[in-house]
Amino acid sequence: MKMDYNTIKIKLDEINTQIKELYENAKELKEIRDRANDDVKKYKDLREDININVKDQIEEIRLLKQKRADMLAEFKSMKISKSYLAQKIEQLETTLETKPMSMDQEKDMIREIESHRKLYERAVELEDLNETIKTMSDGISVLVNQSSEEHKKVLENARVSAEKHQELLRTYAEINDLKAKATELYDKLKEMKIKEIVEEEL
């Protein structure tokens, strides 16, 4: 009878130790899961910020492309190019410097040079516009890749969170099973103790 009592007591202590270890394990799992959930939110927010930035830049490029299309149409209708304008300005300036002319002719020539210079500046602006559109498009490609990376991190952390949550549920189920066994053993011990006391009194 005594041995039986001690065997049960040892078994109960073992179960209580197991329960304590499982609670420690559950605490670790919960921390990992919660950290993964925080990271999911963090990377989702980062991804969202990048996507908003991409959307804004795409709209900006759309407007720049529209402006470029209008400028190209303007140059096309005049059948002129940047190189043609550069040559024309040089030719007009040479004429102005070398050819004798009246005051009115000189004024007309200066006006013509000025008009060609303004067009030349527009042609330079068009080139700059092309460069800006290209740079921005390259930048968008980089941002899209970054967004894709953040999305991978969201998925990875969501997977970790779900895995740890399942492990946590299994751990709690195990704890509940062990608690039920411990209660059963504790009730047996109590019963034995009462029986022992009753027998001693007889």
KOLZARO-429575 format. One record per residue (C-alpha): residue number from 1; residue in three letters; x, y, z. Coordinates in Angstrom, 1 decimal. Example, Ala and Ser with C-alpha at 12.3 -4.5 7.8 and 13.67 -1.06 7.14 Angstrom:
REM KOLZARO-429575
@resi: 1 | resn: ALA | u: 12.3 | v: -4.5 | w: 7.8 .
@resi: 2 | resn: SER | u: 13.7 | v: -1.1 | w: 7.1 .
//
This chain:
REM KOLZARO-429575
@resi: 1 | resn: MET | u: 0.0 | v: 0.0 | w: 0.0 .
@resi: 2 | resn: LYS | u: 2.8 | v: 2.4 | w: 1.0 .
@resi: 3 | resn: MET | u: 4.8 | v: 1.6 | w: -2.2 .
@resi: 4 | resn: ASP | u: 1.7 | v: 2.2 | w: -4.3 .
@resi: 5 | resn: TYR | u: 1.2 | v: 5.5 | w: -2.6 .
@resi: 6 | resn: ASN | u: 4.9 | v: 6.5 | w: -3.4 .
@resi: 7 | resn: THR | u: 4.7 | v: 5.3 | w: -7.0 .
@resi: 8 | resn: ILE | u: 1.6 | v: 7.5 | w: -7.5 .
@resi: 9 | resn: LYS | u: 3.3 | v: 10.4 | w: -5.8 .
@resi: 10 | resn: ILE | u: 6.4 | v: 10.0 | w: -8.1 .
@resi: 11 | resn: LYS | u: 4.2 | v: 9.8 | w: -11.1 .
@resi: 12 | resn: LEU | u: 2.3 | v: 12.9 | w: -10.0 .
@resi: 13 | resn: ASP | u: 5.6 | v: 14.8 | w: -9.6 .
@resi: 14 | resn: GLU | u: 6.7 | v: 13.7 | w: -13.0 .
@resi: 15 | resn: ILE | u: 3.5 | v: 15.0 | w: -14.6 .
@resi: 16 | resn: ASN | u: 3.7 | v: 18.3 | w: -12.7 .
@resi: 17 | resn: THR | u: 7.3 | v: 18.7 | w: -14.0 .
@resi: 18 | resn: GLN | u: 6.1 | v: 17.9 | w: -17.6 .
@resi: 19 | resn: ILE | u: 3.3 | v: 20.5 | w: -17.2 .
@resi: 20 | resn: LYS | u: 5.7 | v: 23.1 | w: -16.0 .
@resi: 21 | resn: GLU | u: 8.1 | v: 22.4 | w: -19.0 .
@resi: 22 | resn: LEU | u: 5.1 | v: 22.6 | w: -21.4 .
@resi: 23 | resn: TYR | u: 4.1 | v: 25.9 | w: -20.0 .
@resi: 24 | resn: GLU | u: 7.6 | v: 27.2 | w: -20.6 .
@resi: 25 | resn: ASN | u: 7.5 | v: 25.8 | w: -24.1 .
@resi: 26 | resn: ALA | u: 4.1 | v: 27.5 | w: -24.7 .
@resi: 27 | resn: LYS | u: 5.4 | v: 30.8 | w: -23.5 .
@resi: 28 | resn: GLU | u: 8.3 | v: 30.6 | w: -26.0 .
@resi: 29 | resn: LEU | u: 5.9 | v: 29.6 | w: -28.8 .
@resi: 30 | resn: LYS | u: 3.6 | v: 32.5 | w: -28.0 .
@resi: 31 | resn: GLU | u: 6.5 | v: 34.9 | w: -28.1 .
@resi: 32 | resn: ILE | u: 7.7 | v: 33.6 | w: -31.5 .
@resi: 33 | resn: ARG | u: 4.1 | v: 33.7 | w: -32.8 .
@resi: 34 | resn: ASP | u: 3.5 | v: 37.3 | w: -31.5 .
@resi: 35 | resn: ARG | u: 6.8 | v: 38.5 | w: -32.9 .
@resi: 36 | resn: ALA | u: 5.9 | v: 36.9 | w: -36.3 .
@resi: 37 | resn: ASN | u: 2.5 | v: 38.7 | w: -36.2 .
@resi: 38 | resn: ASP | u: 4.2 | v: 42.0 | w: -35.4 .
@resi: 39 | resn: ASP | u: 6.5 | v: 41.4 | w: -38.4 .
@resi: 40 | resn: VAL | u: 3.6 | v: 40.6 | w: -40.7 .
@resi: 41 | resn: LYS | u: 2.1 | v: 44.0 | w: -39.8 .
@resi: 42 | resn: LYS | u: 5.4 | v: 45.8 | w: -40.2 .
@resi: 43 | resn: TYR | u: 6.2 | v: 44.3 | w: -43.6 .
@resi: 44 | resn: LYS | u: 2.6 | v: 44.8 | w: -44.8 .
@resi: 45 | resn: ASP | u: 2.9 | v: 48.5 | w: -43.9 .
@resi: 46 | resn: LEU | u: 6.2 | v: 48.7 | w: -45.7 .
@resi: 47 | resn: ARG | u: 4.8 | v: 47.0 | w: -48.7 .
@resi: 48 | resn: GLU | u: 1.7 | v: 49.3 | w: -48.7 .
@resi: 49 | resn: ASP | u: 3.9 | v: 52.4 | w: -48.5 .
@resi: 50 | resn: ILE | u: 6.0 | v: 51.2 | w: -51.4 .
@resi: 51 | resn: ASN | u: 2.9 | v: 50.4 | w: -53.5 .
@resi: 52 | resn: ILE | u: 1.4 | v: 53.8 | w: -52.8 .
@resi: 53 | resn: ASN | u: 4.7 | v: 55.4 | w: -53.9 .
@resi: 54 | resn: VAL | u: 4.7 | v: 53.2 | w: -57.1 .
@resi: 55 | resn: LYS | u: 1.1 | v: 54.3 | w: -57.8 .
@resi: 56 | resn: ASP | u: 2.0 | v: 58.0 | w: -57.4 .
@resi: 57 | resn: GLN | u: 5.1 | v: 57.7 | w: -59.6 .
@resi: 58 | resn: ILE | u: 3.1 | v: 55.8 | w: -62.3 .
@resi: 59 | resn: GLU | u: 0.6 | v: 58.7 | w: -62.3 .
@resi: 60 | resn: GLU | u: 3.5 | v: 61.2 | w: -62.5 .
@resi: 61 | resn: ILE | u: 5.0 | v: 59.3 | w: -65.4 .
@resi: 62 | resn: ARG | u: 1.7 | v: 59.2 | w: -67.2 .
@resi: 63 | resn: LEU | u: 1.4 | v: 63.0 | w: -67.0 .
@resi: 64 | resn: LEU | u: 5.1 | v: 63.4 | w: -68.2 .
@resi: 65 | resn: LYS | u: 4.5 | v: 61.1 | w: -71.1 .
@resi: 66 | resn: GLN | u: 1.4 | v: 63.1 | w: -72.1 .
@resi: 67 | resn: LYS | u: 3.5 | v: 66.3 | w: -72.0 .
@resi: 68 | resn: ARG | u: 6.2 | v: 64.5 | w: -74.1 .
@resi: 69 | resn: ALA | u: 3.6 | v: 63.4 | w: -76.6 .
@resi: 70 | resn: ASP | u: 2.3 | v: 66.9 | w: -77.0 .
@resi: 71 | resn: MET | u: 5.9 | v: 68.3 | w: -77.4 .
@resi: 72 | resn: LEU | u: 6.8 | v: 65.6 | w: -80.0 .
@resi: 73 | resn: ALA | u: 3.6 | v: 66.4 | w: -81.9 .
@resi: 74 | resn: GLU | u: 4.6 | v: 70.1 | w: -81.9 .
@resi: 75 | resn: PHE | u: 8.1 | v: 69.3 | w: -83.3 .
@resi: 76 | resn: LYS | u: 6.7 | v: 66.9 | w: -85.8 .
@resi: 77 | resn: SER | u: 4.2 | v: 69.4 | w: -87.2 .
@resi: 78 | resn: MET | u: 7.1 | v: 71.9 | w: -87.6 .
@resi: 79 | resn: LYS | u: 9.3 | v: 69.2 | w: -89.1 .
@resi: 80 | resn: ILE | u: 12.3 | v: 70.3 | w: -87.0 .
@resi: 81 | resn: SER | u: 14.8 | v: 68.6 | w: -84.7 .
@resi: 82 | resn: LYS | u: 17.3 | v: 69.7 | w: -82.0 .
@resi: 83 | resn: SER | u: 20.2 | v: 69.3 | w: -84.4 .
@resi: 84 | resn: TYR | u: 18.4 | v: 71.3 | w: -87.1 .
@resi: 85 | resn: LEU | u: 17.7 | v: 74.1 | w: -84.6 .
@resi: 86 | resn: ALA | u: 21.4 | v: 74.2 | w: -83.5 .
@resi: 87 | resn: GLN | u: 22.6 | v: 74.5 | w: -87.1 .
@resi: 88 | resn: LYS | u: 20.0 | v: 77.1 | w: -87.9 .
@resi: 89 | resn: ILE | u: 20.9 | v: 79.3 | w: -84.8 .
@resi: 90 | resn: GLU | u: 24.6 | v: 79.0 | w: -85.7 .
@resi: 91 | resn: GLN | u: 23.9 | v: 79.9 | w: -89.4 .
@resi: 92 | resn: LEU | u: 21.7 | v: 82.9 | w: -88.4 .
@resi: 93 | resn: GLU | u: 24.3 | v: 84.2 | w: -85.8 .
@resi: 94 | resn: THR | u: 27.0 | v: 83.9 | w: -88.5 .
@resi: 95 | resn: THR | u: 24.9 | v: 85.9 | w: -91.0 .
@resi: 96 | resn: LEU | u: 24.2 | v: 88.5 | w: -88.3 .
@resi: 97 | resn: GLU | u: 27.8 | v: 88.9 | w: -87.5 .
@resi: 98 | resn: THR | u: 29.2 | v: 88.9 | w: -91.1 .
@resi: 99 | resn: LYS | u: 26.5 | v: 90.3 | w: -93.4 .
@resi: 100 | resn: PRO | u: 25.9 | v: 94.1 | w: -93.6 .
@resi: 101 | resn: MET | u: 22.2 | v: 94.8 | w: -93.0 .
@resi: 102 | resn: SER | u: 19.8 | v: 97.6 | w: -92.1 .
@resi: 103 | resn: MET | u: 18.6 | v: 98.2 | w: -88.5 .
@resi: 104 | resn: ASP | u: 15.2 | v: 96.7 | w: -89.3 .
@resi: 105 | resn: GLN | u: 16.8 | v: 93.6 | w: -90.9 .
@resi: 106 | resn: GLU | u: 19.1 | v: 93.2 | w: -87.9 .
@resi: 107 | resn: LYS | u: 16.0 | v: 93.4 | w: -85.5 .
@resi: 108 | resn: ASP | u: 14.2 | v: 90.8 | w: -87.6 .
@resi: 109 | resn: MET | u: 17.3 | v: 88.5 | w: -87.6 .
@resi: 110 | resn: ILE | u: 17.6 | v: 88.9 | w: -83.7 .
@resi: 111 | resn: ARG | u: 13.9 | v: 88.0 | w: -83.4 .
@resi: 112 | resn: GLU | u: 14.3 | v: 84.9 | w: -85.6 .
@resi: 113 | resn: ILE | u: 17.4 | v: 83.8 | w: -83.6 .
@resi: 114 | resn: GLU | u: 15.5 | v: 84.3 | w: -80.3 .
@resi: 115 | resn: SER | u: 12.5 | v: 82.3 | w: -81.7 .
@resi: 116 | resn: HIS | u: 14.8 | v: 79.4 | w: -82.7 .
@resi: 117 | resn: ARG | u: 16.6 | v: 79.6 | w: -79.3 .
@resi: 118 | resn: LYS | u: 13.3 | v: 79.2 | w: -77.5 .
@resi: 119 | resn: LEU | u: 12.5 | v: 76.2 | w: -79.7 .
@resi: 120 | resn: TYR | u: 16.0 | v: 74.8 | w: -79.0 .
@resi: 121 | resn: GLU | u: 15.3 | v: 75.1 | w: -75.3 .
@resi: 122 | resn: ARG | u: 12.1 | v: 73.2 | w: -75.8 .
@resi: 123 | resn: ALA | u: 14.0 | v: 70.5 | w: -77.6 .
@resi: 124 | resn: VAL | u: 16.5 | v: 70.3 | w: -74.7 .
@resi: 125 | resn: GLU | u: 13.5 | v: 70.1 | w: -72.3 .
@resi: 126 | resn: LEU | u: 12.1 | v: 67.2 | w: -74.4 .
@resi: 127 | resn: GLU | u: 15.4 | v: 65.3 | w: -74.1 .
@resi: 128 | resn: ASP | u: 15.5 | v: 66.0 | w: -70.3 .
@resi: 129 | resn: LEU | u: 11.9 | v: 64.8 | w: -70.1 .
@resi: 130 | resn: ASN | u: 12.9 | v: 61.5 | w: -71.8 .
@resi: 131 | resn: GLU | u: 15.7 | v: 61.1 | w: -69.3 .
@resi: 132 | resn: THR | u: 13.4 | v: 61.8 | w: -66.4 .
@resi: 133 | resn: ILE | u: 10.8 | v: 59.3 | w: -67.6 .
@resi: 134 | resn: LYS | u: 13.5 | v: 56.7 | w: -68.0 .
@resi: 135 | resn: THR | u: 15.0 | v: 57.3 | w: -64.6 .
@resi: 136 | resn: MET | u: 11.6 | v: 57.2 | w: -62.9 .
@resi: 137 | resn: SER | u: 10.7 | v: 54.0 | w: -64.8 .
@resi: 138 | resn: ASP | u: 13.9 | v: 52.4 | w: -63.6 .
@resi: 139 | resn: GLY | u: 13.1 | v: 53.6 | w: -60.1 .
@resi: 140 | resn: ILE | u: 9.7 | v: 52.0 | w: -60.2 .
@resi: 141 | resn: SER | u: 11.2 | v: 48.7 | w: -61.3 .
@resi: 142 | resn: VAL | u: 13.4 | v: 48.8 | w: -58.1 .
@resi: 143 | resn: LEU | u: 10.4 | v: 49.7 | w: -55.9 .
@resi: 144 | resn: VAL | u: 8.3 | v: 46.9 | w: -57.5 .
@resi: 145 | resn: ASN | u: 11.1 | v: 44.4 | w: -56.6 .
@resi: 146 | resn: GLN | u: 11.3 | v: 45.9 | w: -53.0 .
@resi: 147 | resn: SER | u: 7.5 | v: 45.4 | w: -52.7 .
@resi: 148 | resn: SER | u: 7.8 | v: 41.8 | w: -53.9 .
@resi: 149 | resn: GLU | u: 10.5 | v: 41.3 | w: -51.2 .
@resi: 150 | resn: GLU | u: 8.3 | v: 42.7 | w: -48.5 .
@resi: 151 | resn: HIS | u: 5.5 | v: 40.5 | w: -49.7 .
@resi: 152 | resn: LYS | u: 7.7 | v: 37.4 | w: -49.3 .
@resi: 153 | resn: LYS | u: 8.5 | v: 38.5 | w: -45.8 .
@resi: 154 | resn: VAL | u: 4.8 | v: 38.9 | w: -45.0 .
@resi: 155 | resn: LEU | u: 4.1 | v: 35.4 | w: -46.3 .
@resi: 156 | resn: GLU | u: 7.1 | v: 33.9 | w: -44.4 .
@resi: 157 | resn: ASN | u: 6.1 | v: 35.5 | w: -41.1 .
@resi: 158 | resn: ALA | u: 2.4 | v: 34.6 | w: -41.6 .
@resi: 159 | resn: ARG | u: 3.6 | v: 30.9 | w: -42.1 .
@resi: 160 | resn: VAL | u: 5.7 | v: 31.0 | w: -39.0 .
@resi: 161 | resn: SER | u: 2.8 | v: 32.6 | w: -37.0 .
@resi: 162 | resn: ALA | u: 0.3 | v: 29.9 | w: -38.2 .
@resi: 163 | resn: GLU | u: 2.8 | v: 27.1 | w: -37.5 .
@resi: 164 | resn: LYS | u: 3.6 | v: 28.3 | w: -34.0 .
@resi: 165 | resn: HIS | u: -0.1 | v: 28.9 | w: -33.3 .
@resi: 166 | resn: GLN | u: -0.8 | v: 25.2 | w: -34.2 .
@resi: 167 | resn: GLU | u: 2.1 | v: 24.1 | w: -32.0 .
@resi: 168 | resn: LEU | u: 0.7 | v: 26.2 | w: -29.2 .
@resi: 169 | resn: LEU | u: -2.8 | v: 24.6 | w: -29.5 .
@resi: 170 | resn: ARG | u: -1.2 | v: 21.1 | w: -29.4 .
@resi: 171 | resn: THR | u: 0.8 | v: 22.1 | w: -26.4 .
@resi: 172 | resn: TYR | u: -2.3 | v: 23.4 | w: -24.5 .
@resi: 173 | resn: ALA | u: -4.1 | v: 20.2 | w: -25.4 .
@resi: 174 | resn: GLU | u: -1.2 | v: 18.2 | w: -24.0 .
@resi: 175 | resn: ILE | u: -1.2 | v: 20.4 | w: -20.8 .
@resi: 176 | resn: ASN | u: -5.0 | v: 19.8 | w: -20.4 .
@resi: 177 | resn: ASP | u: -4.5 | v: 16.0 | w: -20.8 .
@resi: 178 | resn: LEU | u: -1.7 | v: 16.0 | w: -18.2 .
@resi: 179 | resn: LYS | u: -3.8 | v: 18.1 | w: -15.8 .
@resi: 180 | resn: ALA | u: -6.6 | v: 15.7 | w: -16.1 .
@resi: 181 | resn: LYS | u: -4.2 | v: 12.8 | w: -15.3 .
@resi: 182 | resn: ALA | u: -2.7 | v: 14.8 | w: -12.4 .
@resi: 183 | resn: THR | u: -6.2 | v: 15.4 | w: -11.0 .
@resi: 184 | resn: GLU | u: -7.0 | v: 11.7 | w: -11.2 .
@resi: 185 | resn: LEU | u: -3.7 | v: 10.7 | w: -9.5 .
@resi: 186 | resn: TYR | u: -4.2 | v: 13.4 | w: -6.8 .
@resi: 187 | resn: ASP | u: -7.7 | v: 12.1 | w: -6.1 .
@resi: 188 | resn: LYS | u: -6.3 | v: 8.6 | w: -5.8 .
@resi: 189 | resn: LEU | u: -3.7 | v: 9.9 | w: -3.3 .
@resi: 190 | resn: LYS | u: -6.3 | v: 11.7 | w: -1.3 .
@resi: 191 | resn: GLU | u: -8.5 | v: 8.5 | w: -1.3 .
@resi: 192 | resn: MET | u: -5.5 | v: 6.5 | w: 0.0 .
@resi: 193 | resn: LYS | u: -4.6 | v: 9.0 | w: 2.6 .
@resi: 194 | resn: ILE | u: -8.2 | v: 9.0 | w: 3.9 .
@resi: 195 | resn: LYS | u: -8.3 | v: 5.2 | w: 3.9 .
@resi: 196 | resn: GLU | u: -5.0 | v: 5.1 | w: 5.8 .
@resi: 197 | resn: ILE | u: -6.3 | v: 7.5 | w: 8.4 .
@resi: 198 | resn: VAL | u: -9.6 | v: 5.5 | w: 8.8 .
@resi: 199 | resn: GLU | u: -7.6 | v: 2.3 | w: 9.2 .
@resi: 200 | resn: GLU | u: -5.3 | v: 3.8 | w: 11.8 .
@resi: 201 | resn: GLU | u: -8.3 | v: 4.9 | w: 13.8 .
@resi: 202 | resn: LEU | u: -9.8 | v: 1.4 | w: 13.8 .
//
